[in-house]
Amino acid sequence: MGLWLILALGAAFFVALGDFLNKKYFSSEGMAAMALVRTLAPVPFLLAVIFLGFEPESYLHFTLTVLKKPAFFQTLLALLPLEISALLLYMEAIRVSPLSLTLPLLAFTPAFLIGTGFIFLGERLSASGVAGIFLVVLGSYLLHLPRLPEGPLAPLKSLLRERGSLLMLAVAGIYAVTSALGKRAILLSSPLWFASFYFVLLGLVVPFLLRIFRGTRILPLFRKKPLGFFLLGLSQALMVVCHMQAISLAPAAYMIAVKRTSILFGVFLGGAFLRERYFGVRLLAAAVMVGGVFLLALTYGG
């Protein structure tokens, strides 16, 4: 097993672990609190990674050089509002609905990317690409398979009635846009630098905005649940480190496809530790959707 694959699987696990910890410790505090902790808690760990992994003077010089590029600055300005919107929708989705019904829908992101390429750019769909999209859609149907006795359309109706699922579909759509913007930002800088810079920036901007518009305060939340703060911050920081290292060793499309196995880890954690219903069926559905993601990555990953 290649090192990049181990790191990508590590990133996938820590993504799912972060979602599990956030739901377990902070869902009772509301969506804003979940978003604040998700972005702020990793910052001390990430700053340590930056200071240990980079020469401070060269890192600062490279940062100033990149920020002076108009194209990068414009990309960042377009990226941040979308990323923050997706974050808030994401947190609300996993707060109000089971992890096993929300996280698998992130598999729609590559399907949306291929679909928009076909509709707006005239890109041709290959047979394996169509099969990948079909598996993603089929998996979303299978998530609600226990409703099948009510009629063949009952699983689809159940999906559309689940608020968290609809919110996560919106997140997947936004991610289809932010992934393209993020790729542009990386091309204008570097993968390792951008990942470290961007997650720290989010950890500063999001709490500031939540304090202004929602009155969300950091210290009371930290004092109330310091263990949750620490564990979530550590898991998110480990995710970033694994992500940065993996994407520097393998083609991005393949690495991201492997990272989408976070869907399986998330469904497992939800079923095993949060006692979410229909564990076996939802794990199967998630596996089908991840299979679709891999087909899309192999087809369109270059």
C-alpha contacts under 8 A as a table, 3 or more apart, distances in Angstrom:
res1	aa1	res2	aa2	distance
1	M	5	L	6.68
1	M	6	I	7.14
2	G	5	L	5.34
2	G	6	I	6.60
3	L	6	I	5.16
3	L	7	L	6.21
3	L	246	A	7.68
4	W	7	L	5.09
4	W	8	A	6.01
4	W	245	Q	7.37
4	W	246	A	4.58
4	W	247	I	7.47
4	W	249	L	5.71
4	W	250	A	6.26
4	W	255	M	7.68
5	L	8	A	5.03
5	L	9	L	6.10
5	L	246	A	7.18
5	L	255	M	7.41
5	L	258	V	7.43
6	I	9	L	5.19
6	I	10	G	6.09
7	L	10	G	4.84
7	L	11	A	6.16
7	L	242	C	5.02
7	L	243	H	6.91
7	L	245	Q	7.01
7	L	246	A	5.35
8	A	11	A	5.00
8	A	12	A	6.22
8	A	242	C	6.41
8	A	243	H	6.25
8	A	246	A	5.59
8	A	247	I	7.95
8	A	255	M	6.02
8	A	256	I	7.68
8	A	258	V	6.04
8	A	259	K	5.39
9	L	12	A	4.91
9	L	13	F	6.15
9	L	258	V	6.43
9	L	259	K	5.96
9	L	261	T	7.27
9	L	262	S	7.91
10	G	13	F	5.12
10	G	14	F	6.19
10	G	239	M	6.96
10	G	242	C	6.20
11	A	14	F	5.25
11	A	15	V	6.14
11	A	238	L	7.24
11	A	239	M	4.41
11	A	240	V	7.08
11	A	241	V	7.90
11	A	242	C	5.13
11	A	243	H	5.51
11	A	259	K	6.20
11	A	262	S	7.93
12	A	15	V	5.22
12	A	16	A	6.43
12	A	239	M	7.36
12	A	258	V	7.40
12	A	259	K	4.48
12	A	260	R	6.37
12	A	261	T	5.85
12	A	262	S	4.19
12	A	263	I	7.98
12	A	265	F	7.50
13	F	16	A	5.26
13	F	17	L	6.03
13	F	239	M	7.89
13	F	261	T	7.86
13	F	262	S	5.60
13	F	265	F	6.04
14	F	17	L	4.81
14	F	18	G	5.92
14	F	235	S	5.34
14	F	236	Q	6.45
14	F	238	L	6.73
14	F	239	M	5.14
14	F	262	S	7.88
15	V	18	G	5.21
15	V	19	D	6.46
15	V	235	S	7.40
15	V	236	Q	6.70
15	V	239	M	6.15
15	V	262	S	6.20
16	A	19	D	5.14
16	A	20	F	6.19
16	A	262	S	5.27
16	A	263	I	7.06
16	A	265	F	5.76
16	A	266	G	4.65
16	A	269	L	7.78
17	L	20	F	5.01
17	L	21	L	6.07
17	L	235	S	6.76
17	L	265	F	7.78
17	L	266	G	7.07
17	L	269	L	7.62
18	G	21	L	5.15
18	G	22	N	6.00
18	G	38	R	7.85
18	G	232	L	5.45
18	G	235	S	5.74
18	G	236	Q	6.11
19	D	22	N	5.11
19	D	23	K	6.16
19	D	94	I	7.68
19	D	266	G	7.43
20	F	23	K	5.27
20	F	24	K	6.03
20	F	99	L	7.73
20	F	266	G	7.00
20	F	269	L	6.72
20	F	270	G	6.98
21	L	24	K	5.00
21	L	25	Y	5.91
21	L	26	F	7.88
21	L	228	G	6.87
21	L	231	L	7.47
21	L	232	L	6.10
22	N	25	Y	5.47
22	N	26	F	5.36
22	N	27	S	6.66
22	N	34	M	6.29
22	N	37	V	7.94
22	N	38	R	7.31
22	N	228	G	7.57
22	N	232	L	6.75
23	K	26	F	5.66
23	K	27	S	4.78
23	K	34	M	7.88
23	K	94	I	6.74
23	K	95	R	6.12
24	K	27	S	6.48
24	K	274	L	7.94
25	Y	28	S	7.48
25	Y	225	K	7.39
25	Y	228	G	5.79
26	F	29	E	5.18
26	F	30	G	7.01
26	F	33	A	6.84
26	F	34	M	5.73
26	F	228	G	7.83
27	S	30	G	5.55
27	S	31	M	6.95
27	S	34	M	6.61
27	S	95	R	5.25
29	E	32	A	7.94
29	E	33	A	5.88
29	E	34	M	7.28
30	G	33	A	5.56
30	G	34	M	6.45
30	G	92	E	7.93
30	G	95	R	7.60
31	M	34	M	5.12
31	M	35	A	6.25
31	M	88	L	6.82
31	M	91	M	5.59
31	M	92	E	5.21
31	M	95	R	6.92
32	A	35	A	5.14
32	A	36	L	6.13
32	A	88	L	7.22
32	A	91	M	7.98
32	A	210	L	6.75
32	A	214	R	7.34
32	A	216	T	6.84
33	A	36	L	5.03
33	A	37	V	6.20
33	A	216	T	6.69
33	A	221	L	7.69
34	M	37	V	5.36
34	M	38	R	6.01
34	M	91	M	6.21
35	A	38	R	5.08
35	A	39	T	6.32
35	A	87	L	6.65
35	A	88	L	6.25
35	A	91	M	6.20
35	A	206	V	7.64
36	L	39	T	5.52
36	L	40	L	5.83
36	L	41	A	7.93
36	L	203	G	7.77
36	L	206	V	6.49
36	L	207	P	5.28
36	L	210	L	7.35
36	L	218	I	7.86
37	V	40	L	5.20
37	V	41	A	5.25
37	V	229	F	6.54
37	V	232	L	7.58
37	V	233	G	7.62
38	R	41	A	6.20
38	R	42	P	7.40
38	R	232	L	6.97
38	R	233	G	7.15
38	R	236	Q	7.59
39	T	42	P	6.47
39	T	43	V	7.39
39	T	199	F	7.32
39	T	200	V	7.94
39	T	202	L	6.07
39	T	203	G	4.35
39	T	204	L	7.81
39	T	206	V	6.95
39	T	207	P	7.68
40	L	43	V	5.52
40	L	200	V	7.97
40	L	202	L	7.74
40	L	203	G	4.25
40	L	204	L	6.73
40	L	206	V	7.91
40	L	207	P	6.90
40	L	233	G	7.53
41	A	44	P	7.06
41	A	203	G	7.60
41	A	229	F	5.88
41	A	230	F	6.80
41	A	232	L	6.67
41	A	233	G	4.15
41	A	234	L	7.71
42	P	45	F	5.44
42	P	46	L	6.06
42	P	200	V	7.96
42	P	203	G	7.55
42	P	232	L	7.35
42	P	233	G	3.84
42	P	234	L	6.09
42	P	235	S	7.83
42	P	236	Q	5.80
42	P	237	A	5.15
43	V	46	L	4.99
43	V	47	L	6.02
43	V	199	F	7.61
43	V	200	V	5.56
43	V	203	G	6.08
43	V	233	G	7.40
43	V	237	A	7.69
44	P	47	L	5.20
44	P	48	A	6.34
45	F	48	A	5.12
45	F	49	V	6.36
45	F	233	G	7.27
45	F	234	L	6.76
45	F	237	A	6.04
46	L	49	V	4.91
46	L	50	I	6.21
46	L	196	S	6.82
46	L	200	V	6.96
46	L	237	A	5.90
47	L	50	I	5.01
47	L	51	F	6.21
47	L	200	V	7.60
48	A	51	F	5.20
48	A	52	L	6.01
49	V	52	L	5.16
49	V	53	G	5.60
49	V	54	F	7.98
50	I	53	G	5.22
50	I	54	F	5.55
50	I	196	S	6.97
51	F	54	F	5.69
51	F	55	E	7.04
51	F	56	P	6.37
52	L	55	E	7.82
54	F	58	S	7.56
54	F	59	Y	6.21
55	E	58	S	5.46
55	E	59	Y	5.93
56	P	59	Y	5.08
56	P	60	L	6.08
57	E	60	L	5.25
57	E	61	H	6.16
58	S	61	H	4.99
58	S	62	F	6.02
59	Y	62	F	5.18
59	Y	63	T	6.06
60	L	63	T	5.02
60	L	64	L	6.21
61	H	64	L	5.30
61	H	65	T	6.17
62	F	65	T	5.02
62	F	66	V	6.16
63	T	66	V	5.27
63	T	67	L	6.13
64	L	67	L	5.16
64	L	68	K	6.26
65	T	68	K	5.39
65	T	69	K	7.06
66	V	69	K	5.49
66	V	72	F	6.91
66	V	188	L	7.33
66	V	189	S	6.15
67	L	70	P	7.60
67	L	72	F	6.64
67	L	73	F	6.11
68	K	72	F	7.91
68	K	73	F	7.42
69	K	72	F	5.37
69	K	73	F	6.32
70	P	73	F	5.11
70	P	74	Q	6.05
71	A	74	Q	5.20
71	A	75	T	6.15
71	A	188	L	7.79
72	F	75	T	5.04
72	F	76	L	6.10
72	F	185	A	5.88
72	F	188	L	6.17
72	F	189	S	7.98
73	F	76	L	5.05
73	F	77	L	6.20
74	Q	77	L	5.11
74	Q	78	A	6.31
75	T	78	A	5.17
75	T	79	L	6.00
75	T	181	L	6.42
75	T	184	R	7.43
75	T	185	A	6.39
76	L	79	L	4.92
76	L	80	L	6.05
76	L	185	A	7.24
77	L	80	L	5.71
77	L	81	P	7.28
78	A	81	P	6.44
78	A	82	L	7.03
78	A	181	L	7.87
79	L	82	L	5.46
79	L	83	E	6.00
79	L	178	T	6.15
79	L	181	L	6.34
79	L	182	G	7.33
80	L	83	E	5.05
80	L	84	I	6.05
80	L	202	L	7.99
81	P	84	I	5.23
81	P	85	S	6.08
82	L	85	S	5.10
82	L	86	A	6.11
82	L	174	I	6.73
82	L	178	T	6.90
83	E	86	A	5.12
83	E	87	L	6.09
83	E	174	I	7.80
83	E	175	Y	7.84
83	E	178	T	6.87
84	I	87	L	4.94
84	I	88	L	6.28
84	I	206	V	7.15
85	S	88	L	5.33
85	S	89	L	6.29
86	A	89	L	5.16
86	A	90	Y	5.89
86	A	170	A	7.74
86	A	171	V	5.07
86	A	174	I	6.36
86	A	175	Y	7.40
87	L	90	Y	4.98
87	L	91	M	6.15
87	L	171	V	7.83
88	L	91	M	5.23
88	L	92	E	6.24
89	L	92	E	5.17
89	L	93	A	6.03
89	L	167	L	5.86
89	L	168	M	6.96
89	L	170	A	7.70
89	L	171	V	6.47
90	Y	93	A	5.06
90	Y	94	I	6.42
90	Y	167	L	6.94
90	Y	168	M	6.02
90	Y	171	V	6.30
91	M	94	I	5.47
91	M	95	R	6.02
92	E	95	R	4.93
92	E	96	V	6.16
92	E	164	G	7.07
92	E	167	L	7.65
93	A	96	V	5.60
93	A	97	S	5.98
93	A	102	T	6.66
93	A	163	R	7.17
93	A	164	G	3.93
93	A	165	S	6.74
93	A	167	L	5.59
93	A	168	M	5.99
94	I	97	S	5.36
94	I	98	P	6.28
94	I	99	L	5.79
94	I	102	T	6.46
94	I	103	L	7.80
94	I	164	G	6.45
95	R	98	P	7.74
95	R	164	G	7.83
96	V	163	R	7.43
96	V	164	G	5.92
97	S	101	L	6.85
97	S	102	T	6.79
97	S	162	E	7.39
97	S	163	R	7.18
97	S	164	G	4.96
97	S	165	S	7.40
98	P	101	L	5.40
98	P	102	T	6.45
98	P	164	G	7.90
98	P	270	G	7.14
98	P	276	E	6.58
99	L	102	T	5.23
99	L	103	L	5.63
99	L	266	G	6.36
99	L	267	V	6.09
99	L	270	G	5.67
100	S	103	L	6.17
100	S	104	P	6.80
100	S	266	G	6.78
100	S	267	V	4.42
100	S	268	F	7.87
100	S	270	G	6.19
100	S	271	G	7.38
100	S	276	E	7.30
100	S	279	F	7.74
100	S	282	R	6.29
100	S	283	L	7.66
101	L	104	P	6.54
101	L	105	L	7.56
101	L	143	L	6.66
101	L	164	G	7.70
101	L	165	S	6.32
101	L	282	R	7.53
102	T	105	L	5.71
102	T	106	L	7.71
102	T	164	G	6.06
102	T	165	S	4.97
102	T	168	M	5.94
103	L	106	L	5.76
103	L	168	M	7.34
103	L	263	I	5.57
103	L	266	G	6.79
103	L	267	V	7.47
104	P	107	A	5.87
104	P	140	S	7.49
104	P	263	I	5.19
104	P	264	L	7.72
104	P	267	V	7.86
104	P	286	A	5.51
104	P	289	M	7.07
105	L	108	F	5.69
105	L	140	S	6.84
105	L	165	S	7.05
105	L	168	M	6.25
105	L	169	L	6.04
105	L	172	A	7.10
106	L	109	T	5.78
106	L	168	M	6.80
106	L	169	L	6.99
106	L	171	V	7.45
106	L	172	A	5.15
106	L	263	I	7.76
107	A	110	P	6.62
107	A	111	A	7.31
107	A	136	V	6.45
107	A	172	A	7.46
107	A	260	R	7.18
107	A	289	M	6.19
107	A	290	V	6.69
107	A	292	G	7.94
107	A	293	V	6.34
108	F	111	A	4.94
108	F	112	F	5.94
108	F	136	V	6.54
108	F	137	V	7.92
108	F	169	L	7.22
108	F	172	A	5.87
108	F	173	G	7.57
109	T	112	F	5.13
109	T	113	L	6.27
109	T	172	A	4.66
109	T	173	G	6.03
109	T	175	Y	6.22
109	T	176	A	5.20
110	P	113	L	4.88
110	P	114	I	6.24
110	P	176	A	6.80
110	P	293	V	6.77
110	P	296	L	7.02
111	A	114	I	5.23
111	A	115	G	6.03
111	A	132	G	7.73
111	A	133	I	5.50
111	A	136	V	7.51
111	A	293	V	7.79
111	A	296	L	7.57
112	F	115	G	4.91
112	F	116	T	6.00
112	F	172	A	7.82
112	F	173	G	6.49
112	F	176	A	6.27
113	L	116	T	5.38
113	L	117	G	6.22
113	L	176	A	5.48
113	L	177	V	7.94
114	I	117	G	5.09
114	I	118	F	6.26
114	I	125	L	7.87
115	G	118	F	5.11
115	G	119	I	6.20
116	T	119	I	5.03
116	T	120	F	5.71
116	T	121	L	7.40
117	G	120	F	5.56
117	G	121	L	4.98
117	G	122	G	6.39
117	G	123	E	5.49
118	F	121	L	5.73
118	F	122	G	4.72
118	F	123	E	4.53
118	F	124	R	6.12
118	F	125	L	6.96
119	I	122	G	5.86
119	I	123	E	7.67
125	L	129	G	5.88
125	L	130	V	6.38
126	S	129	G	5.00
126	S	130	V	6.27
126	S	299	T	7.64
127	A	130	V	5.20
127	A	131	A	6.17
128	S	131	A	4.85
128	S	132	G	6.07
128	S	295	L	6.34
128	S	296	L	7.23
128	S	299	T	6.51
129	G	132	G	5.02
129	G	133	I	6.38
129	G	295	L	6.57
129	G	296	L	5.36
129	G	299	T	6.06
129	G	300	Y	7.69
130	V	133	I	5.20
130	V	134	F	6.11
131	A	134	F	4.95
131	A	135	L	6.20
131	A	292	G	7.11
131	A	295	L	7.44
132	G	135	L	5.20
132	G	136	V	6.41
132	G	291	G	7.28
132	G	292	G	3.90
132	G	293	V	6.26
132	G	294	F	7.51
132	G	295	L	5.04
132	G	296	L	5.37
133	I	136	V	5.14
133	I	137	V	6.28
133	I	292	G	6.14
133	I	293	V	7.89
133	I	296	L	7.47
134	F	137	V	5.18
134	F	138	L	5.92
134	F	292	G	7.28
135	L	138	L	4.91
135	L	139	G	5.92
135	L	288	V	5.96
135	L	289	M	5.61
135	L	291	G	6.99
135	L	292	G	4.82
136	V	139	G	5.19
136	V	140	S	6.43
136	V	288	V	6.84
136	V	289	M	4.28
136	V	290	V	7.39
136	V	291	G	7.85
136	V	292	G	5.26
136	V	293	V	7.19
137	V	140	S	5.19
137	V	141	Y	6.48
137	V	289	M	7.47
138	L	141	Y	5.08
138	L	142	L	6.22
138	L	285	A	7.87
138	L	288	V	7.56
138	L	289	M	7.48
139	G	142	L	4.91
139	G	143	L	6.28
139	G	285	A	4.49
139	G	286	A	6.22
139	G	287	A	7.78
139	G	288	V	5.35
139	G	289	M	5.01
140	S	143	L	5.28
140	S	144	H	7.46
140	S	159	L	7.82
140	S	285	A	6.79
140	S	286	A	7.92
140	S	289	M	7.38
141	Y	144	H	5.87
141	Y	145	L	6.64
141	Y	155	P	5.81
141	Y	156	L	6.00
141	Y	159	L	7.63
141	Y	285	A	7.92
142	L	145	L	4.69
142	L	155	P	7.34
142	L	281	V	7.27
142	L	282	R	7.17
142	L	284	L	7.99
142	L	285	A	5.21
143	L	155	P	7.64
143	L	281	V	6.74
143	L	282	R	5.03
143	L	285	A	5.42
143	L	286	A	7.56
144	H	147	R	5.81
144	H	148	L	7.61
144	H	155	P	4.62
144	H	156	L	7.35
144	H	158	S	6.57
144	H	159	L	6.76
144	H	282	R	7.82
145	L	148	L	5.30
145	L	155	P	5.68
145	L	281	V	7.37
146	P	149	P	7.26
146	P	155	P	7.57
146	P	278	Y	7.71
147	R	150	E	5.75
147	R	151	G	7.50
147	R	154	A	5.66
147	R	155	P	5.38
147	R	158	S	7.46
148	L	151	G	5.33
148	L	152	P	5.68
148	L	153	L	7.49
148	L	154	A	5.78
148	L	155	P	6.01
149	P	152	P	7.62
149	P	154	A	7.95
150	E	154	A	5.81
151	G	154	A	5.18
152	P	155	P	7.08
153	L	156	L	5.37
153	L	157	K	6.25
154	A	157	K	5.01
154	A	158	S	5.98
155	P	158	S	5.01
155	P	159	L	6.20
156	L	159	L	5.05
156	L	160	L	6.36
157	K	160	L	5.10
157	K	161	R	6.19
158	S	161	R	5.05
158	S	162	E	6.29
159	L	162	E	5.35
159	L	165	S	6.55
159	L	166	L	7.64
160	L	163	R	7.49
160	L	165	S	7.39
160	L	166	L	6.52
161	R	166	L	7.96
162	E	165	S	5.34
162	E	166	L	6.50
163	R	166	L	5.27
163	R	167	L	6.26
164	G	167	L	5.05
164	G	168	M	6.13
165	S	168	M	5.08
165	S	169	L	6.21
166	L	169	L	5.08
166	L	170	A	6.44
167	L	170	A	5.12
167	L	171	V	6.38
168	M	171	V	4.75
168	M	172	A	6.14
169	L	172	A	5.01
169	L	173	G	6.29
170	A	173	G	5.05
170	A	174	I	6.30
171	V	174	I	5.08
171	V	175	Y	6.06
172	A	175	Y	5.02
172	A	176	A	6.32
173	G	176	A	5.19
173	G	177	V	7.01
174	I	177	V	5.30
174	I	178	T	6.24
175	Y	178	T	4.82
175	Y	179	S	5.67
176	A	179	S	5.53
176	A	180	A	6.89
177	V	180	A	5.45
177	V	181	L	6.48
178	T	181	L	4.86
178	T	182	G	5.75
179	S	182	G	4.99
179	S	183	K	6.08
180	A	183	K	5.12
180	A	184	R	6.36
181	L	184	R	5.06
181	L	185	A	6.25
182	G	185	A	5.00
182	G	186	I	6.20
183	K	186	I	5.10
183	K	187	L	6.25
184	R	187	L	5.09
184	R	188	L	6.34
185	A	188	L	5.09
185	A	189	S	6.31
185	A	194	F	7.48
186	I	189	S	5.00
186	I	190	S	5.03
186	I	191	P	5.35
186	I	194	F	6.17
187	L	190	S	6.34
187	L	191	P	7.91
189	S	193	W	7.10
189	S	194	F	6.60
190	S	193	W	5.41
190	S	194	F	5.89
191	P	194	F	5.34
191	P	195	A	6.17
191	P	244	M	6.73
191	P	247	I	7.47
191	P	248	S	6.96
192	L	195	A	5.50
192	L	196	S	6.44
192	L	244	M	5.46
192	L	245	Q	7.55
192	L	248	S	7.50
193	W	196	S	5.40
193	W	197	F	6.01
194	F	197	F	5.08
194	F	198	Y	5.64
195	A	198	Y	5.33
195	A	199	F	6.21
195	A	240	V	7.03
195	A	244	M	6.53
196	S	199	F	5.79
196	S	200	V	6.43
196	S	240	V	7.57
197	F	200	V	5.41
197	F	201	L	6.11
198	Y	201	L	5.01
198	Y	202	L	6.21
199	F	202	L	5.09
199	F	203	G	6.17
200	V	203	G	4.92
200	V	204	L	6.48
201	L	204	L	5.25
201	L	205	V	6.09
202	L	205	V	5.13
202	L	206	V	5.67
203	G	206	V	5.96
203	G	207	P	6.74
204	L	207	P	6.00
204	L	208	F	6.43
205	V	208	F	5.21
205	V	209	L	6.23
206	V	209	L	5.23
206	V	210	L	6.09
207	P	210	L	5.03
207	P	211	R	6.00
207	P	216	T	7.67
207	P	218	I	7.85
208	F	211	R	5.21
208	F	212	I	6.42
209	L	212	I	5.15
209	L	213	F	6.05
209	L	214	R	7.85
210	L	213	F	5.29
210	L	214	R	5.04
210	L	215	G	6.28
210	L	216	T	5.64
211	R	214	R	5.63
211	R	215	G	4.37
211	R	216	T	4.70
211	R	217	R	6.14
212	I	215	G	5.76
212	I	216	T	7.88
217	R	220	P	6.37
217	R	221	L	6.82
218	I	221	L	5.39
218	I	222	F	6.17
219	L	222	F	4.99
219	L	223	R	6.02
220	P	223	R	5.16
220	P	224	K	6.06
221	L	224	K	5.16
221	L	225	K	6.31
221	L	226	P	7.90
222	F	225	K	5.41
222	F	226	P	5.00
222	F	229	F	6.43
223	R	226	P	5.71
225	K	228	G	5.45
225	K	229	F	6.38
226	P	229	F	4.98
226	P	230	F	6.17
227	L	230	F	5.12
227	L	231	L	6.09
228	G	231	L	5.25
228	G	232	L	5.89
229	F	232	L	5.44
229	F	233	G	5.99
230	F	233	G	5.18
230	F	234	L	6.08
231	L	234	L	5.16
231	L	235	S	6.12
232	L	235	S	5.18
232	L	236	Q	6.13
233	G	236	Q	5.29
233	G	237	A	6.09
234	L	237	A	5.14
234	L	238	L	6.11
235	S	238	L	5.16
235	S	239	M	6.16
236	Q	239	M	4.96
236	Q	240	V	6.35
237	A	240	V	5.12
237	A	241	V	6.31
238	L	241	V	5.08
238	L	242	C	6.09
239	M	242	C	5.22
239	M	243	H	5.93
240	V	243	H	4.97
240	V	244	M	6.00
241	V	244	M	5.20
241	V	245	Q	6.22
242	C	245	Q	5.31
242	C	246	A	5.94
243	H	246	A	5.23
243	H	247	I	6.01
244	M	247	I	5.50
244	M	248	S	6.36
245	Q	248	S	5.29
245	Q	249	L	6.62
246	A	249	L	5.24
246	A	250	A	6.33
246	A	255	M	6.79
247	I	250	A	5.45
247	I	251	P	6.75
247	I	252	A	5.69
247	I	255	M	6.14
250	A	254	Y	7.09
250	A	255	M	6.30
251	P	254	Y	5.59
251	P	255	M	6.28
251	P	301	G	7.65
252	A	255	M	5.09
252	A	256	I	6.01
252	A	301	G	7.71
253	A	256	I	5.29
253	A	257	A	6.14
253	A	297	A	5.56
253	A	298	L	7.99
253	A	300	Y	7.90
253	A	301	G	4.86
253	A	302	G	7.93
254	Y	257	A	5.05
254	Y	258	V	6.32
254	Y	294	F	7.73
254	Y	297	A	5.89
254	Y	298	L	7.21
254	Y	301	G	6.64
255	M	258	V	5.23
255	M	259	K	6.17
256	I	259	K	4.84
256	I	260	R	6.26
257	A	260	R	5.20
257	A	261	T	7.40
257	A	290	V	7.88
257	A	293	V	6.03
257	A	294	F	5.65
257	A	297	A	6.14
258	V	261	T	5.64
258	V	294	F	7.58
259	K	262	S	5.94
260	R	263	I	5.90
260	R	290	V	6.70
260	R	293	V	7.63
261	T	264	L	5.28
261	T	265	F	6.64
261	T	290	V	6.40
262	S	265	F	4.95
262	S	266	G	5.89
263	I	266	G	5.11
263	I	267	V	6.23
263	I	286	A	6.45
263	I	290	V	7.53
264	L	267	V	5.21
264	L	268	F	6.15
264	L	283	L	6.50
264	L	286	A	5.98
264	L	287	A	6.57
264	L	290	V	7.97
265	F	268	F	5.08
265	F	269	L	6.15
266	G	269	L	5.16
266	G	270	G	6.07
267	V	270	G	5.12
267	V	271	G	6.10
267	V	279	F	7.48
267	V	282	R	7.12
267	V	283	L	6.06
267	V	286	A	7.55
268	F	271	G	5.21
268	F	272	A	5.85
268	F	279	F	7.56
268	F	283	L	7.00
269	L	272	A	5.18
269	L	273	F	5.61
269	L	274	L	7.07
270	G	273	F	5.71
270	G	274	L	4.88
270	G	275	R	6.40
270	G	276	E	5.71
271	G	274	L	5.77
271	G	275	R	4.82
271	G	276	E	4.61
271	G	277	R	6.80
271	G	279	F	5.28
272	A	275	R	5.78
272	A	276	E	7.64
276	E	279	F	6.53
278	Y	281	V	5.60
278	Y	282	R	6.19
279	F	282	R	5.35
279	F	283	L	6.05
280	G	283	L	5.18
280	G	284	L	6.26
281	V	284	L	5.17
281	V	285	A	6.20
282	R	285	A	4.91
282	R	286	A	6.04
283	L	286	A	5.07
283	L	287	A	6.17
284	L	287	A	5.05
284	L	288	V	6.32
285	A	288	V	5.15
285	A	289	M	6.38
286	A	289	M	5.07
286	A	290	V	6.17
287	A	290	V	5.08
287	A	291	G	6.13
288	V	291	G	5.03
288	V	292	G	6.44
289	M	292	G	4.99
289	M	293	V	6.41
290	V	293	V	4.92
290	V	294	F	6.31
291	G	294	F	5.17
291	G	295	L	6.35
292	G	295	L	5.10
292	G	296	L	6.29
293	V	296	L	5.12
293	V	297	A	6.15
294	F	297	A	4.97
294	F	298	L	6.06
295	L	298	L	5.21
295	L	299	T	6.06
296	L	299	T	5.05
296	L	300	Y	5.87
296	L	301	G	7.49
297	A	300	Y	5.37
297	A	301	G	4.79
298	L	301	G	5.49
298	L	302	G	7.64
299	T	302	G	7.31
